[in-house]
Amino acid sequence: MLPKQKFKMKKKEWIVKTTKTTASTREIIIPIDIADKIRKKGYIYKGHPNSITRYLEKVKDALEIPRFPLHKLRHYFASKMSAVNIPEADIIKIGGWETDHIMKSVYRHSMIEKEEHAKREAAEKLRNALFS
């Protein structure tokens, strides 16, 4: 198992920094072949954290998509998990939110879209039942 710690650069030396809350510390499930490669190498990434951001900016530019903060991927994650009917409790646990309040308030748009889709689908089924 990989250490559940975050690393931060301070005065050109790496220090170990714990997460903000217990809920922020979580295990991430990855395919076994990727886990084996990480174990073999002994690390996931050795570069400076800003290098990841700069690399992603280049990729976004190459794909001609707008730049966005890396943190926005949490929004995408919550939205997509909700869209594919992953139970809310699982999304909360995997995403590291302590309660559903934060997830629901910040990522409410995906829930609303899911509810609207369900309403349209129900209306279409009713229409088909009545007029087919």
N, C-alpha and C positions, 0 to 999 in steps of 0.2 A: 504494500500500500504506500502511496506517495504521502509525504508530509503535508498536513493541512495548515500550511503557513503561507504567508504572502511575503515577498521580499521587496525591500525598498532601498534605493541608493541614498547614502548619506555620507558626505565628505569622502567620496570615491571608495567607500567600502560598503559591502552589502551587510544589512542587518536583518534579523528576523523580526517580522511584525505580525502579530496575531490579528484575526479578523475583528470587526466592530462588535459583533454579537455572536453568541453560540450558534444561532441559526445561519449565520454567514459561513460558518465552517461546514463544508459538506463534501461528500464523496461524489465523484463523477464517474458514471459508468461509461467505459470505452470498450471497443472491441479487443479481444484477447491478443490479437496479433500486434496491435498498437501498444498495448501494455507490455508485451514481451520486448518490443523495440526500445521502449522507455527504460525498462529494467536493464537491458543490455548496455545502453548508453550511460545510464545512471542519472539522466536529467531530461527535461523536456525542452528547455530553451536556455541558452547561456548568454545571449546578447543583452543589450540594454533595453529596458521596456519601451523606450521611445522608438526603437528600431521597428517594433511591431506596428506602431501607429504610422510611421513613415511608409512602411511597406504597404499597409492597407490603403493609404492615400494614393500611392502609385497605382495599385490595382483598380481602385475606384475610378481614377482618371483614365486608365487604359480602357475600362469598360464603359466610360462616359456616363457614369452615374454620379449623382451629387455626393459630395463628401458629407459624412455624418459621424458623430462621436461613436466610438466603439461601444460605449455603454448602451446605445440604442439597440444593440443586438439583444439585450434583455427584453425590450419591448417586443421585438420580433419573436423571440423564443416563447414568451408568454402567449402571444397572439396565435402563433402556429400550433402550440400544444393545445390550446383551447379549441382551435379550428378542427383539429383531428380528434376531438373528443377525449383528450386525456383528462381524467378527473381533476377537479380543482385542487383537492388535497395533495395530489401528486405533483402538480405544477408548483404549488407553494413549497413543498418539501425540496424538490429538485432545484427550484430557483433560489432557495435560501431565505424566503420571507418568513418572519416569525408568525405573522397572522395573515388572514386573507384580506384584512383591511387595506394594507399597503398595496398588495397585488391588485386588488379590485379597484382601488382609487386611481392608481397610476396606469393600470392596463385595462381599464374599463372599456375602452373602445373596442377591443377584440371581443369582449363579452357581449356588447351591444350588437356588433356585427353578427355574432353567432345567433343571438336571439332573433334578429331580423331575418336571418336566413331560415331559421326554423319556422317563423311565422309565414314567410313566403312559401315554403315547402308545404306547410299544412294547408294554406289557402289553395295551392295548386292541386293537392290531393282531393280537397273538397270539391273544387271545380270539376276535376275529372270524374269524381263519383257522381256528381249531379248532372253533368252534361255529356257523358260518354255513353 
